[in-house]
């Protein structure tokens, strides 16, 4: 029996369905909520008592989308500068990288460009990159302009999402979108449409605004 921790499955969950392993790394400054997002996604909870990550931590969870089981291996990296040398060990073989910033801290957003540059230089070809504005439950204290952040991500060929690890807003949608984008990219490759293109067009993809009212397919989740 599959444990349900979210919406119903999109499509039919069949036995012996294809599986796809997806390594995803979390990058970003100290105390932006990387660990809290992974905990919310995998365990469905938010811990008020913050414990900083030392080095890197690992969690896993599966999503079912388009009759494929996407098996996520989530690598949560420490945000302190002294641990930055460990980050390439997680993102060099990753299918996707989620760069998280705190919408109430401008310096955390300023660091996003550093990680984008690192991923473009050292990351694998075709890696999906997401820029995540976390802590939208603190909207009243926002200092990072939403439009600026979204346009910045788009100019860098990255997806942009807003999340709240505390309330859960946008977290499942973000991972659902990751499945959708990977499925689209794989389909394009199989149909010979991508050639040497290394990124998926994000102009029509879901973003933080679309999460609040746009059309959304559904998925089923389980912890592994």
C-alpha positions as CSV (number, residue, x, y, z in Angstrom):
1,X,0.0,0.0,0.0
2,X,1.4,3.4,-1.0
3,X,1.4,6.1,1.6
4,X,-0.3,9.2,0.4
5,X,1.1,12.6,1.5
6,X,-0.5,14.9,-1.0
7,X,-2.8,14.9,-4.0
8,X,-4.0,11.8,-5.8
9,X,-1.9,10.3,-8.6
10,X,-1.8,11.8,-12.0
11,X,-2.7,8.9,-14.3
12,X,-2.8,5.3,-13.2
13,X,-0.3,4.0,-10.7
14,X,0.4,0.6,-12.1
15,X,2.6,-2.2,-10.9
16,X,6.1,-2.5,-12.5
17,X,5.9,1.1,-13.8
18,X,9.1,2.6,-15.1
19,X,11.3,4.2,-12.5
20,X,13.6,7.2,-12.9
21,X,16.2,8.2,-10.3
22,X,16.7,12.0,-9.9
23,X,19.4,13.5,-7.8
24,X,18.5,16.9,-6.6
25,X,20.8,19.2,-4.7
26,X,19.9,22.2,-2.5
27,X,22.2,25.2,-2.6
28,X,22.1,28.7,-1.0
29,X,23.1,30.8,1.9
30,X,22.9,29.9,5.6
31,X,19.5,29.8,7.2
32,X,17.4,30.3,4.1
33,X,15.3,27.2,4.7
34,X,16.9,24.5,2.6
35,X,16.6,21.8,5.3
36,X,13.1,23.0,6.2
37,X,11.9,22.6,2.5
38,X,13.3,19.0,2.3
39,X,11.6,18.2,5.7
40,X,8.3,19.6,4.5
41,X,8.4,17.7,1.2
42,X,9.6,14.4,2.6
43,X,8.0,14.3,6.1
44,X,5.2,16.9,5.7
45,X,6.3,18.9,8.8
46,X,8.1,22.0,9.9
47,X,10.3,22.2,12.9
48,X,10.5,25.5,14.7
49,X,13.8,24.4,16.4
50,X,16.4,25.1,13.7
51,X,19.4,22.8,13.5
52,X,22.0,23.9,10.9
53,X,23.2,21.3,8.4
54,X,26.8,20.2,8.8
55,X,28.3,19.3,5.4
56,X,25.4,17.7,3.6
57,X,22.3,15.6,4.5
58,X,20.4,13.1,2.4
59,X,16.7,12.3,2.2
60,X,14.6,10.5,-0.4
61,X,11.0,10.5,-1.7
62,X,9.1,9.2,-4.8
63,X,6.5,11.0,-6.9
64,X,4.3,9.4,-9.5
65,X,3.9,11.3,-12.7
66,X,2.8,10.2,-16.2
67,X,3.0,6.6,-15.1
68,X,6.6,7.0,-14.1
69,X,8.0,6.7,-10.5
70,X,10.4,9.6,-10.0
71,X,12.7,8.6,-7.2
72,X,14.2,11.7,-5.7
73,X,17.6,11.6,-3.9
74,X,17.7,15.0,-2.1
75,X,21.0,16.4,-1.1
76,X,20.8,19.3,1.4
77,X,24.1,21.2,1.5
78,X,25.2,23.4,4.4
79,X,25.0,27.1,3.6
80,X,28.1,28.2,5.6
81,X,30.9,29.4,3.5
82,X,33.4,27.0,5.0
83,X,31.4,24.1,3.5
84,X,31.2,25.4,0.0
85,X,34.0,23.1,-1.2
86,X,31.6,20.2,-0.6
87,X,28.9,21.5,-2.9
88,X,30.4,20.2,-6.2
89,X,30.2,16.7,-4.8
90,X,26.4,17.0,-4.9
91,X,25.7,19.0,-8.0
92,X,28.1,17.5,-10.5
93,X,26.0,14.4,-11.0
94,X,22.6,16.1,-10.2
95,X,19.6,16.2,-12.5
96,X,18.4,19.4,-10.9
97,X,19.7,22.1,-8.5
98,X,17.4,24.2,-6.3
99,X,19.1,27.5,-5.2
100,X,17.2,28.8,-2.2
101,X,17.1,32.4,-0.9
102,X,15.2,34.1,1.9
103,X,12.8,36.8,0.6
104,X,13.5,38.8,3.8
105,X,17.2,38.9,3.3
106,X,18.7,40.7,0.3
107,X,22.2,39.2,0.8
108,X,20.8,35.7,0.4
109,X,19.4,36.6,-3.0
110,X,22.7,38.3,-4.0
111,X,24.4,34.9,-3.5
112,X,22.1,33.3,-6.1
113,X,24.2,34.6,-8.9
114,X,27.3,32.9,-7.4
115,X,25.6,29.5,-7.4
116,X,24.2,30.0,-10.9
117,X,27.8,30.7,-12.2
118,X,29.1,27.7,-10.3
119,X,26.5,25.4,-11.8
120,X,27.0,26.7,-15.4
121,X,30.7,26.2,-15.0
122,X,30.9,23.0,-13.0
123,X,27.5,21.4,-13.2
124,X,26.4,18.7,-15.7
125,X,25.1,19.5,-19.1
126,X,21.3,20.0,-19.1
127,X,20.9,20.3,-15.4
128,X,17.5,21.9,-14.4
129,X,18.1,24.9,-12.3
130,X,15.4,26.4,-10.0
131,X,15.7,29.7,-8.0
132,X,13.5,29.4,-4.9
133,X,12.3,32.4,-2.9
134,X,11.5,30.8,0.5
135,X,9.6,32.1,3.5
136,X,6.6,33.7,1.7
137,X,4.7,33.4,5.0
138,X,6.8,36.4,6.0
139,X,5.6,38.5,3.0
140,X,5.1,41.5,5.1
141,X,8.8,41.6,5.7
142,X,9.9,41.0,2.1
143,X,12.9,42.9,0.9
144,X,13.6,41.0,-2.4
145,X,11.4,42.4,-5.1
146,X,9.3,39.5,-6.6
147,X,9.3,40.8,-10.2
148,X,13.1,41.5,-10.0
149,X,13.8,38.0,-8.8
150,X,11.6,36.3,-11.4
151,X,13.0,38.3,-14.3
152,X,16.5,37.6,-13.0
153,X,15.9,33.9,-13.0
154,X,14.4,33.9,-16.4
155,X,17.3,35.8,-17.9
156,X,19.6,33.1,-16.5
157,X,17.6,30.2,-18.0
158,X,16.3,29.1,-14.6
159,X,12.9,28.4,-13.2
160,X,11.6,30.6,-10.3
161,X,9.2,29.5,-7.5
162,X,8.1,30.9,-4.2
163,X,7.7,28.6,-1.2
164,X,7.0,28.5,2.5
165,X,8.5,25.6,4.3
166,X,6.5,26.6,7.3
167,X,3.0,26.4,5.7
168,X,3.9,24.1,2.8
169,X,2.9,26.7,0.1
170,X,4.5,25.9,-3.2
171,X,6.6,23.0,-2.0
172,X,4.8,20.1,-3.7
173,X,4.1,22.2,-6.7
174,X,7.8,22.9,-7.2
175,X,8.7,19.2,-7.2
176,X,5.7,18.4,-9.4
177,X,7.0,21.0,-11.9
178,X,10.4,19.4,-11.7
179,X,8.9,16.1,-12.8
180,X,7.0,17.8,-15.6
181,X,10.0,19.6,-16.9
182,X,12.2,16.5,-16.8
183,X,9.4,14.5,-18.6
184,X,9.2,17.3,-21.2
185,X,12.9,17.4,-21.7
186,X,13.2,13.6,-22.0
187,X,10.3,13.6,-24.5
188,X,11.9,16.3,-26.7
189,X,15.2,14.4,-26.7
190,X,13.5,11.1,-27.7
191,X,11.7,12.9,-30.5
192,X,15.0,14.5,-31.7
193,X,13.8,18.1,-31.0
194,X,16.5,19.3,-28.7
195,X,19.7,18.9,-30.7
196,X,22.4,20.8,-28.8
197,X,19.9,22.8,-26.6
198,X,21.0,22.4,-22.9
199,X,18.0,24.1,-21.2
200,X,14.2,23.8,-21.4
201,X,12.3,26.9,-22.4
202,X,10.9,28.4,-19.2
203,X,8.7,31.1,-20.8
204,X,5.5,29.0,-20.6
205,X,6.4,27.1,-17.4
206,X,4.6,27.3,-14.1
207,X,6.1,29.8,-11.7
208,X,5.2,31.2,-8.3
209,X,2.2,33.1,-9.6
210,X,0.8,30.1,-11.5
211,X,0.9,28.0,-8.4
212,X,-1.8,30.1,-6.9
213,X,-4.5,29.6,-9.5
214,X,-3.3,28.0,-12.7
215,X,-4.1,24.6,-14.1
216,X,-2.2,21.8,-12.2
217,X,-2.0,18.1,-12.8
218,X,-1.7,16.0,-9.7
219,X,0.6,13.4,-8.4
220,X,1.0,10.9,-5.6
221,X,3.9,10.9,-3.2
222,X,5.6,8.3,-1.0
223,X,8.6,8.3,1.2
224,X,11.5,5.8,0.5
